[in-house]
Amino acid sequence: MKSVIRNLLIVLLLLIALAGAGIWYIWNGMKPVEPSGPAVNITIEKGMGSSEIADLLEQKGIIRSALLFKGYLKWTNEGSQFKAGTYSAAPGATYDNLITRLNAGDVVKKETVVFTIPEGYTAKQIADRLAQAWGKNASIFLSLMDTGAELKETDVLGIPQEKDIRHRLEGYMFPETYELVKDSTPQHIVEKMMEELQKRLDSIPDWQTRLKDRGLTLHELLTVASLVEREVVVDSERPLVAGVIYNRLNKGQKLEIDATVQYLLAKPKERLLYKDLEVDSPYNTYRNAGLPPGPICSPGLASIKAALEPEASDYYYYVTKKDGSHAHLFAKTYKEHLANIRKSQEAAK
């Protein structure tokens, strides 16, 4: 009888010892790894399961045991919401800390580039600004703007491709301040600006219906908006100037807009000469009736709205006041226009 009791005690002690060893193994295995060395980057790919992530954490030395981490995830019902991305982690992190970060998508912030495209910038000016921001040759960006190759937004926006268009994407890259990751490709950068145009258009209630009612294509709308952008400084005048443009178009009268000639010059001039107005180009609205082949710059939202909803008037002419206000004098007839020109010149004296 004594031997039976002794054997039972031995078995019980062995079970207690095994249980203790198991508890110690689990306790020790779940302890954070001793902090040693800098943090390391861990990339969680899309589609990776919690089991693969646990194995990766062990391989990187962030946890002691992938097996125990997997068990902890099952016990806490975690792991199904882990987000893909690159994380920075160092030995010493607890299970709960790692789980919280993986659930939140607390990824390493990539280095970014901030750049601003002012309203009224041409494709060439935009290409130069992007080249400066990314340290690349401007021709890389300008070539992309000329072709629109491999850009899905080119088809989404229905951008035409005609031989007379100087830069195919002219007017379709919205002027705004952007922040993009430093390793963005030229295609990604340009497409982001085109996507922004689509977003801004969609912010205008029923813009497509209103465009159709006016009998315009998006390309024509942006062309008118670009003329307004380059001609007007005072925001309140934008709808009125847009109305003058439509009045002249409806009458079959040449637009004779200086900005279309400036667009053709290597460098803008403070004052155009008569010989400049004779430049042979479909963009020259002094020689050709109707709209130019396409936009002459990237218009802002105020100009786009003005082109979509112009202010009705009987005006066919306008001239910039030379008093420093940047406002315009408007006229119904050419005779009134000549009088306004004299008024403007007198104000400058």
C-alpha positions as CSV (number, residue, x, y, z in Angstrom):
1,M,0.0,0.0,0.0
2,K,2.8,2.4,0.9
3,S,4.5,1.7,-2.4
4,V,1.3,2.6,-4.3
5,I,1.0,5.9,-2.4
6,R,4.7,6.6,-3.0
7,N,4.2,6.0,-6.8
8,L,1.2,8.2,-6.9
9,L,3.1,11.0,-5.1
10,I,6.0,10.6,-7.6
11,V,3.5,10.8,-10.5
12,L,1.8,13.8,-9.0
13,L,5.2,15.6,-8.4
14,L,6.2,14.8,-12.0
15,L,2.9,16.3,-13.3
16,I,3.4,19.4,-11.1
17,A,6.9,19.7,-12.4
18,L,5.7,19.3,-16.0
19,A,3.0,21.8,-15.5
20,G,5.4,24.2,-13.9
21,A,7.8,23.7,-16.7
22,G,5.0,24.4,-19.2
23,I,3.9,27.5,-17.4
24,W,7.5,28.7,-17.2
25,Y,8.0,28.0,-21.0
26,I,4.8,29.9,-21.9
27,W,5.6,32.7,-19.5
28,N,9.2,33.0,-20.7
29,G,8.2,32.6,-24.3
30,M,5.7,35.4,-24.2
31,K,8.0,37.8,-22.5
32,P,9.2,40.7,-24.7
33,V,12.6,40.1,-26.3
34,E,15.3,41.9,-24.5
35,P,15.9,45.3,-26.2
36,S,19.0,45.0,-28.3
37,G,19.9,47.1,-31.3
38,P,17.9,49.4,-33.5
39,A,14.4,48.9,-34.8
40,V,14.0,46.8,-38.0
41,N,11.5,47.2,-40.8
42,I,8.9,44.4,-41.3
43,T,6.9,44.3,-44.4
44,I,3.4,42.7,-44.2
45,E,2.3,41.8,-47.7
46,K,-1.3,41.9,-48.8
47,G,-2.9,38.4,-48.3
48,M,-0.5,37.3,-45.5
49,G,-2.3,35.4,-42.8
50,S,-1.6,35.9,-39.0
51,S,0.4,32.6,-39.0
52,E,2.8,33.9,-41.6
53,I,3.0,37.2,-39.8
54,A,3.9,35.5,-36.6
55,D,6.7,33.5,-38.3
56,L,8.0,36.7,-39.8
57,L,8.1,38.5,-36.4
58,E,10.1,35.6,-34.9
59,Q,12.5,35.6,-37.9
60,K,13.1,39.3,-37.4
61,G,13.8,38.8,-33.7
62,I,10.8,40.8,-32.5
63,I,9.1,37.9,-30.6
64,R,10.5,34.8,-28.9
65,S,8.0,32.3,-30.2
66,A,5.8,32.4,-33.3
67,L,3.9,29.4,-31.9
68,L,3.0,31.1,-28.7
69,F,2.1,34.3,-30.6
70,K,-0.3,32.3,-32.8
71,G,-1.8,30.8,-29.7
72,Y,-2.3,34.2,-28.1
73,L,-4.0,35.5,-31.3
74,K,-6.5,32.6,-31.2
75,W,-7.1,33.1,-27.5
76,T,-7.7,36.9,-27.9
77,N,-9.5,36.5,-31.3
78,E,-7.1,38.8,-33.0
79,G,-5.2,38.7,-36.3
80,S,-8.0,38.9,-38.8
81,Q,-7.7,42.8,-39.1
82,F,-4.0,43.1,-39.5
83,K,-3.1,45.6,-42.2
84,A,-0.5,45.3,-44.9
85,G,2.4,47.7,-45.0
86,T,5.9,48.2,-43.8
87,Y,6.2,48.5,-40.0
88,S,9.2,49.5,-37.8
89,A,9.5,47.4,-34.7
90,A,12.3,46.8,-32.1
91,P,12.8,43.9,-29.7
92,G,11.0,44.8,-26.4
93,A,7.5,45.2,-27.8
94,T,4.7,43.3,-26.1
95,Y,2.2,41.2,-27.8
96,D,-0.6,43.7,-27.1
97,N,1.5,46.6,-28.5
98,L,2.3,44.7,-31.7
99,I,-1.3,43.7,-32.2
100,T,-2.6,47.2,-31.6
101,R,-0.1,48.6,-34.2
102,L,-0.9,45.9,-36.8
103,N,-4.6,46.5,-36.4
104,A,-4.2,50.3,-36.7
105,G,-1.9,50.1,-39.8
106,D,0.7,52.1,-37.9
107,V,3.2,51.8,-40.8
108,V,6.4,53.6,-41.5
109,K,5.7,57.0,-42.9
110,K,7.4,57.3,-46.3
111,E,9.4,60.4,-47.2
112,T,7.2,62.7,-49.2
113,V,7.6,65.6,-51.6
114,V,5.3,68.7,-51.4
115,F,4.8,70.8,-54.4
116,T,2.4,73.5,-55.6
117,I,1.0,74.1,-59.0
118,P,-0.4,77.7,-59.2
119,E,-3.5,78.5,-61.1
120,G,-2.8,79.4,-64.7
121,Y,0.4,77.4,-65.1
122,T,1.0,75.9,-68.5
123,A,2.1,72.3,-69.1
124,K,5.7,73.5,-69.6
125,Q,5.7,75.4,-66.3
126,I,4.2,72.4,-64.5
127,A,6.9,70.2,-66.0
128,D,9.6,72.6,-64.8
129,R,8.1,72.7,-61.3
130,L,7.9,68.9,-61.1
131,A,11.5,68.5,-62.4
132,Q,12.6,70.9,-59.7
133,A,10.7,69.0,-56.9
134,W,11.8,65.5,-58.0
135,G,15.3,66.3,-59.3
136,K,14.4,64.9,-62.8
137,N,14.6,66.3,-66.3
138,A,11.6,68.4,-67.2
139,S,11.4,66.6,-70.6
140,I,10.4,63.4,-68.8
141,F,7.2,65.1,-67.5
142,L,6.6,67.2,-70.6
143,S,6.8,64.1,-72.9
144,L,4.2,62.4,-70.7
145,M,2.0,65.5,-70.9
146,D,2.3,65.4,-74.7
147,T,1.1,61.8,-75.1
148,G,-0.9,60.9,-72.0
149,A,0.5,57.4,-72.5
150,E,-0.4,54.7,-69.9
151,L,-2.6,57.1,-67.9
152,K,-6.0,55.7,-67.1
153,E,-7.4,59.2,-66.4
154,T,-6.7,60.1,-70.1
155,D,-9.5,57.8,-71.1
156,V,-11.7,58.6,-68.0
157,L,-11.6,62.4,-68.9
158,G,-12.0,61.7,-72.6
159,I,-9.0,63.8,-73.6
160,P,-8.8,64.2,-77.3
161,Q,-5.6,63.6,-79.3
162,E,-5.3,65.9,-82.3
163,K,-2.3,67.1,-84.2
164,D,-3.1,70.8,-83.5
165,I,-3.0,70.4,-79.7
166,R,0.3,71.6,-78.4
167,H,0.3,69.5,-75.2
168,R,-2.4,66.9,-74.9
169,L,-2.8,67.1,-71.1
170,E,-2.7,70.9,-71.1
171,G,-5.5,72.1,-68.8
172,Y,-6.2,68.7,-67.3
173,M,-3.7,68.9,-64.4
174,F,-5.5,70.7,-61.6
175,P,-3.6,73.5,-59.9
176,E,-3.2,72.6,-56.2
177,T,-0.7,71.8,-53.5
178,Y,0.1,68.1,-53.4
179,E,2.1,65.8,-51.1
180,L,3.2,62.5,-52.7
181,V,5.7,59.9,-51.7
182,K,9.2,60.6,-52.9
183,D,9.4,57.4,-55.0
184,S,6.3,58.3,-57.0
185,T,6.8,57.7,-60.8
186,P,6.2,60.6,-63.3
187,Q,3.1,58.7,-64.4
188,H,1.7,58.5,-60.9
189,I,2.5,62.2,-60.2
190,V,0.7,63.5,-63.4
191,E,-2.2,61.1,-62.9
192,K,-2.7,62.4,-59.4
193,M,-3.2,65.9,-60.7
194,M,-5.7,64.6,-63.3
195,E,-7.6,62.7,-60.6
196,E,-7.8,66.0,-58.6
197,L,-9.4,67.7,-61.6
198,Q,-12.0,64.9,-61.7
199,K,-12.7,65.4,-58.0
200,R,-13.1,69.1,-58.4
201,L,-15.5,68.7,-61.3
202,D,-17.5,66.2,-59.2
203,S,-17.7,68.9,-56.5
204,I,-19.9,71.0,-58.8
205,P,-23.5,69.9,-58.6
206,D,-24.8,68.4,-61.8
207,W,-21.8,69.6,-63.8
208,Q,-22.2,67.0,-66.5
209,T,-25.9,67.9,-67.1
210,R,-25.1,71.6,-67.1
211,L,-22.3,71.0,-69.5
212,K,-24.6,69.1,-71.9
213,D,-27.3,71.8,-71.6
214,R,-24.7,74.3,-72.7
215,G,-23.8,72.1,-75.7
216,L,-20.1,71.9,-74.7
217,T,-17.6,69.1,-74.4
218,L,-15.3,68.9,-71.3
219,H,-12.4,69.9,-73.6
220,E,-14.2,73.0,-74.7
221,L,-15.2,73.9,-71.2
222,L,-11.6,73.7,-70.0
223,T,-10.4,75.7,-73.0
224,V,-12.8,78.5,-72.1
225,A,-11.9,78.2,-68.5
226,S,-8.2,78.5,-69.3
227,L,-8.8,81.7,-71.3
228,V,-10.7,83.1,-68.4
229,E,-7.9,82.1,-66.0
230,R,-5.2,83.9,-68.0
231,E,-7.3,86.9,-68.7
232,V,-8.8,87.7,-65.3
233,V,-7.3,88.5,-61.9
234,V,-10.4,89.8,-60.1
235,D,-12.6,86.7,-59.3
236,S,-15.9,88.5,-59.5
237,E,-15.2,89.3,-63.1
238,R,-14.6,85.7,-64.2
239,P,-18.3,84.9,-65.1
240,L,-18.6,88.2,-66.9
241,V,-15.5,87.6,-69.1
242,A,-16.7,84.0,-69.8
243,G,-20.0,85.6,-71.0
244,V,-18.1,87.9,-73.3
245,I,-16.2,84.9,-74.8
246,Y,-19.5,83.0,-75.4
247,N,-21.1,86.2,-76.9
248,R,-18.2,86.5,-79.4
249,L,-18.3,82.8,-80.2
250,N,-22.1,82.8,-80.8
251,K,-21.7,85.8,-83.1
252,G,-18.9,84.2,-85.0
253,Q,-16.5,87.0,-84.0
254,K,-12.8,86.3,-83.4
255,L,-12.0,86.2,-79.8
256,E,-8.8,88.2,-80.2
257,I,-7.5,87.2,-76.8
258,D,-3.9,88.2,-76.0
259,A,-3.4,85.2,-73.7
260,T,-3.6,82.9,-76.7
261,V,-0.7,84.7,-78.4
262,Q,1.3,84.9,-75.1
263,Y,0.9,81.1,-74.9
264,L,2.8,80.7,-78.2
265,L,5.8,82.9,-77.2
266,A,9.0,81.5,-75.7
267,K,8.7,84.1,-72.9
268,P,5.6,86.2,-72.0
269,K,5.8,89.9,-73.0
270,E,4.4,92.8,-70.9
271,R,3.0,94.2,-74.1
272,L,2.3,92.4,-77.4
273,L,3.4,94.0,-80.7
274,Y,1.4,93.9,-83.9
275,K,3.8,91.5,-85.4
276,D,3.2,89.1,-82.5
277,L,-0.5,89.0,-83.4
278,E,0.4,87.7,-86.8
279,V,2.0,84.4,-85.6
280,D,0.8,81.5,-87.7
281,S,-0.8,79.1,-85.2
282,P,-4.3,77.6,-84.6
283,Y,-4.0,79.0,-81.1
284,N,-3.8,82.6,-82.4
285,T,-7.3,83.9,-81.8
286,Y,-6.5,87.1,-83.7
287,R,-6.1,85.1,-86.9
288,N,-8.6,82.2,-86.3
289,A,-12.2,82.3,-85.4
290,G,-13.6,80.1,-82.6
291,L,-11.8,78.5,-79.7
292,P,-8.1,77.5,-79.8
293,P,-7.5,73.7,-80.2
294,G,-7.3,73.2,-76.5
295,P,-6.6,74.8,-73.1
296,I,-3.7,77.2,-72.8
297,C,-3.1,76.6,-69.0
298,S,-4.5,74.8,-66.0
299,P,-7.6,76.7,-64.8
300,G,-8.6,76.9,-61.2
301,L,-12.1,75.9,-59.9
302,A,-13.4,79.5,-60.1
303,S,-12.6,79.8,-63.8
304,I,-14.1,76.4,-64.5
305,K,-17.3,77.4,-62.7
306,A,-17.4,80.7,-64.6
307,A,-17.0,78.9,-67.9
308,L,-19.9,76.5,-66.9
309,E,-22.1,79.3,-65.6
310,P,-21.2,82.6,-67.4
311,E,-22.8,85.9,-66.6
312,A,-25.2,87.0,-69.3
313,S,-24.6,90.5,-70.7
314,D,-24.5,92.5,-74.0
315,Y,-20.8,93.0,-73.7
316,Y,-18.5,92.0,-76.6
317,Y,-15.3,93.8,-75.5
318,Y,-13.2,94.3,-72.4
319,V,-9.9,96.1,-71.7
320,T,-7.7,96.0,-68.6
321,K,-7.7,99.1,-66.4
322,K,-4.2,100.5,-66.1
323,D,-4.7,101.9,-62.6
324,G,-3.2,98.8,-60.9
325,S,-6.6,97.3,-60.0
326,H,-6.4,94.5,-62.6
327,A,-10.1,95.0,-63.2
328,H,-11.6,95.5,-66.7
329,L,-13.8,98.0,-68.5
330,F,-16.5,96.4,-70.5
331,A,-18.2,97.6,-73.7
332,K,-21.1,96.6,-76.0
333,T,-19.7,98.2,-79.2
334,Y,-16.3,98.7,-80.7
335,K,-16.8,102.4,-80.4
336,E,-17.4,102.1,-76.6
337,H,-14.3,99.8,-76.5
338,L,-12.1,102.4,-78.1
339,A,-13.4,104.9,-75.5
340,N,-12.5,102.5,-72.7
341,I,-9.1,102.0,-74.1
342,R,-8.5,105.8,-73.9
343,K,-9.9,105.9,-70.4
344,S,-7.5,103.1,-69.3
345,Q,-4.5,104.8,-70.9
346,E,-5.4,108.1,-69.2
347,A,-5.7,106.3,-65.8
348,A,-2.1,105.1,-66.2
349,K,-0.7,108.7,-66.7
